[in-house]
Amino acid sequence: MTESLRIAIAEDEPELLADLGETLAEFGHTIVATAANGRELVERCCETTPDLVITDIKMPDMDGLEAARKIRSIRPTPVVIVSAFHDDQFVKRALAEHVLAYLVKPLNPHSLKASIALAMQRFREFQVLREQAADLHQALEDRKFIERAKGILMQRAQLTEPDAFKRLQLLSSQKNKKMADVARMLVEADSAFQE
């Protein structure tokens, strides 16, 4: 059994929109938003925060790829494109907008089901990588403050590097704060005195 997702769908042809909605409901998903153009899709996604967006490319007002970009800028959301158009220009744009699957009409329900599963798995993997990158970036920033704070302690208190590090550890323990936070406070205090 596949997981049940909250899905937003966009298609400018009402019959195709209805068919897509029915197929997704048969798969056990909930359609939380439907739209006939990209602008409407963006608005509905802001209101409903779907787990997945499935959209046509060519639609009036705003195309599906532009809508995907706007939705992603508001909140990371996996996108599957369904289109009758499959030329290189659309595929390149889809890649640039981080679309996770691209299906060519007419839709095959089995391909749609597989594409949804793949898109969701890839999206989860990207989310984990994004979090790991953010954690590494934060660790690097913390390390920079700790090094600067050690330098300040070494200069002002005439401590060796190991002793300056021990002092930071002690302050961290006494204040019940992370060492990086104590280091930031020390660096900020030192800057205030230098001004």
C-alpha positions, 0 to 999 in steps of 0.5 A, spaced: 500 500 500 502 506 498 502 512 502 496 517 502 498 524 500 495 531 499 495 533 492 494 539 488 493 538 481 493 543 475 490 542 468 487 547 463 482 542 460 477 540 465 476 533 463 483 532 464 483 535 470 477 531 473 480 524 470 487 526 474 483 527 480 479 521 479 485 517 478 489 520 484 483 518 488 483 511 486 490 511 488 488 513 495 490 520 495 486 526 497 486 532 492 486 538 496 486 543 491 485 544 483 487 549 479 486 551 471 492 555 471 498 557 474 496 563 478 490 559 481 495 553 483 500 558 487 494 561 490 491 554 492 498 551 494 499 557 499 492 556 502 492 548 502 500 546 503 500 540 499 505 534 500 505 534 492 503 538 486 502 535 479 501 540 474 501 541 466 506 546 463 502 550 458 496 553 461 493 560 461 496 566 465 502 562 468 505 556 466 506 550 470 513 551 471 513 558 473 508 556 478 512 550 480 518 555 481 513 560 485 511 554 490 518 552 491 520 559 493 514 559 498 515 552 501 519 546 498 514 542 495 515 536 490 512 537 483 511 532 478 509 535 471 504 532 466 504 535 459 503 533 452 509 537 450 516 534 451 521 538 447 528 539 450 526 546 452 521 544 456 525 538 459 531 543 461 526 548 464 523 542 468 530 541 470 532 548 472 526 548 476 527 542 480 521 538 477 522 531 480 518 527 474 516 529 467 510 525 464 508 525 457 500 525 456 496 521 455 497 519 462 498 511 464 496 510 471 502 505 472 507 510 470 503 516 474 503 511 480 511 510 479 513 517 478 509 519 484 513 514 489 519 516 486 518 523 486 516 523 494 522 519 495 527 523 491 524 529 495 525 526 502 532 525 500 533 532 498 530 534 504 535 530 508 541 533 504 539 540 505 538 539 512 545 536 513 548 542 509 545 547 513 548 543 519 555 543 516 554 550 515 552 552 522 557 548 525 562 551 520 560 558 523 560 556 530 567 553 529 569 560 527 566 564 533 570 559 537 576 560 534 575 568 534 573 567 542 579 563 543 584 568 540 581 573 544 582 569 551 589 568 549 590 575 547 586 578 553 588 573 559 594 571 556 592 564 556 595 558 551 590 555 546 588 549 550 587 553 556 583 558 552 579 552 550 578 550 557 576 557 559 570 557 554 568 550 556 568 552 563 564 558 561 559 554 557 558 549 563 557 555 568 552 559 563 548 552 561 549 555 554 552 552 548 560 553 547 558 557 540 553 561 544 558 563 549 563 564 544 559 569 540 557 573 546 565 574 548 566 576 540 560 581 541 563 583 548 570 584 545 567 588 539 563 593 543 570 594 547 574 596 541 569 601 539 
